[in-house]
């Protein structure tokens, strides 16, 4: 087989169950069929691609049309998902053919200046220009050893909502909380996305309890935070040893954050809580007296790819002013390659072609990594991934791009 033997064409809506089964098989995951009804509302056939060798499907990818927070507000982003290759056709150019075609399709459609994805393996997507823009952390806490420094506030109460996924009113209550706590990298949710987040099919429980939804409310009933979790019941040699598995934790006030963490960290019949979803600067470490009791592992999270550099630079806001000529290396999206004059500041930005000498050189991967304001250009330069040609250019542009909060995406798509 050669790449020229492949035919790339959209997947049909009726073929979605088979395509999803194909993806789960490629990932070595169990496919029970319940995933189809959960994820079908997010499938857009006209933004999908299947790689065919004759009549055989050998690779897939599709896009979810998202709105994602960037500095300055939400923007359209092409959410890349469903990327898979048949186990018997790996390392033969299928993935490259799909990704190259997808990038060209996004560019030609012209709707989004950015694409984003979660990577099954962190080493895969850099060669296609995706940079790690929003690292995410996993945390594991031990109930027996946690002591909270911030006292509880009796003006906040917790409400347990039964079968939240079946009640549209629950999503309506959680939406303003989720929106108020958004930071760069957060996905803006509509009803379809809330349906996926709150879905509780038995096949997704993996031996744990039904999904619990606990809302932190002020005295007037206003929601200030919520947590979604399951409990995996265990019994150790000395007694109950259950695990609280958090799906999502959101708080807009200190008192709600404290109340919700106290709740999940002290549930009866449990010994630990686990969550893969902390932002790199999450305040949890500062809530407890002994942070060593929190096992914290920083990992990759959301990867961002700049599709249209001029639009991307002008569609976000900046904390400070800077001007520099940037030599952008971009083999996968050649329309981006070359020299660009970045002139950015709190009052707006411009990005135009230029023939001036470059002040710094970087690839699309580094621009994507720095775009949300998290990993800074200064940090990337210290790693040898940004080449400064004019002294001070990296620091000035880095400070302008940086944001007050670390970016984070709490929703895997």
Residue, then its C-alpha position, 0 to 999 in steps of 0.5 A: x500500500x502507498x498513500x496514493x492508493x488511499x481514497x479520503x472521503x467523508x463518513x456518512x451519518x448512518x456509518x457513524x456507529x461503525x466508525x465509532x466501533x473502528x475508533x474503539x478497536x484502534x484504541x484497544x477499548x471496549x465498545x458496547x454500543x451505548x457510546x453511539x447514542x451518547x456521542x452521536x449529537x456531536x458528530x458532523x458528517x460533513x467535517x469527517x474523513x475516512x481513509x479507504x483502501x478499496x472498500x476497507x476503512x483504514x483510518x478516520x478523523x472528524x471535527x467538532x465545531x467548538x467555541x473555545x475561550x481564548x484571551x479576550x473571549x470565545x472563538x470558533x475552534x476546529x476540535x479534532x477527534x476520532x483520529x484512528x488508524x487500523x492496527x494492521x495499517x500503522x506506520x504507512x502514511x494513513x495518519x499523515x494523509x488524514x491530518x494533511x487533508x484535514x488541515x487543508x479543509x479547515x483552511x479552505x472552509x475559513x471558519x476557524x483560525x485554530x484547531x485543537x485536540x487531545x492526543x492519545x500519545x503526546x509525541x504524535x501531533x507536533x509534526x503537524x504543528x500542534x503545540x501543547x498549550x494547556x497542560x493538565x494535572x492529575x491529583x490523588x488525595x488521602x482522606x486520612x491525612x488532609x487538613x484544610x486551612x480555610x474554614x467552612x462557611x455556613x452561608x453555603x450549602x450542598x445539594x445532591x441532584x439525583x439523575x442530573x443527566x435526565x433533567x435539562x434544568x440541571x444543565x441550565x443551573x450549571x451553565x452560568x457556573x461553568x461559564x463564570x469559571x472559564x479560562x483560556x482553553x475552556x470549551x463553551x458548552x451548548x445543550x448537546x455538550x452538556x448532554x454528553x458531560x452529564x450522561x450516565x450510561x451504566x456501561x461508562x461506570x466501570x464498577x463505580x456508582x452512578x454519577x453524583x452531581x453536587x451543587x454548592x449554593x449560596x443562601x439565596x439559592x444561587x449556584x456557586x460551584x458543582x462537582x460530578x463524581x462516582x464512588x468506587x467501593x472497595x474494602x481493604x484489610x482494615x476497613x472501607x477503602x473506596x475511591x472518589x473519582x471526580x469527573x468535573x469540579x468547578x467553583x466560582x467562589x472560595x467558599x464553594x471551592x472549600x465546601x466541595x473539596x471538603x465534601x469529596x475528600x471526606x465522603x464516608x467509606x472512602x479513603x482517597x479521591x482522584x481527578x485528572x483535570x486540575x489547571x497547572x495553577x489550581x489553588x488546591x495545594x494552598x487549601x491544605x496544610x500538608x500538600x505532600x499528601x496530594x500526589x500531583x502529576x502534571x501532564x499534557x492536555x490540550x494541543x493547539x494548532x494555528x490554521x490562519x496566523x493573521x486571523x489568530x493573532x488579531x482575534x485575541x487580546x494582549x496584556x501588554x504591547x510588543x512589536x516584532x517580526x516573526x519568521x514562522x516555519x510551517x511545512x504542514x500549512x505553507x500559507x502560514x510560512x514566512x515573515x510576519x510583523x506582529x504588532x500587539x497590545x491591549x487596544x488591538x493587534x495586527x499581523x501582516x506579511x513583511x520582508x523585514x529581517x526576523x526578530x525571532x524564529x519559531x515553528x507553528x508548534x511553538x506559536x500554538x503552544x504559546x497562543x492561549x497564554x500558558x507556556x510562554x515564548x520565554x519558556x520555549x526559548x529557554x528550551x531552545x525552541x524559539x530562536x531570538x535574533x534581536x535582543x529583547x524580542x522574545x521577552x516583549x512578545x512573551x509578556x504580551x501573550x501571557x495571561x493571568x491564569x494558566x490555560x486549561x481544558x477540562x473536557x476531553x473531546 
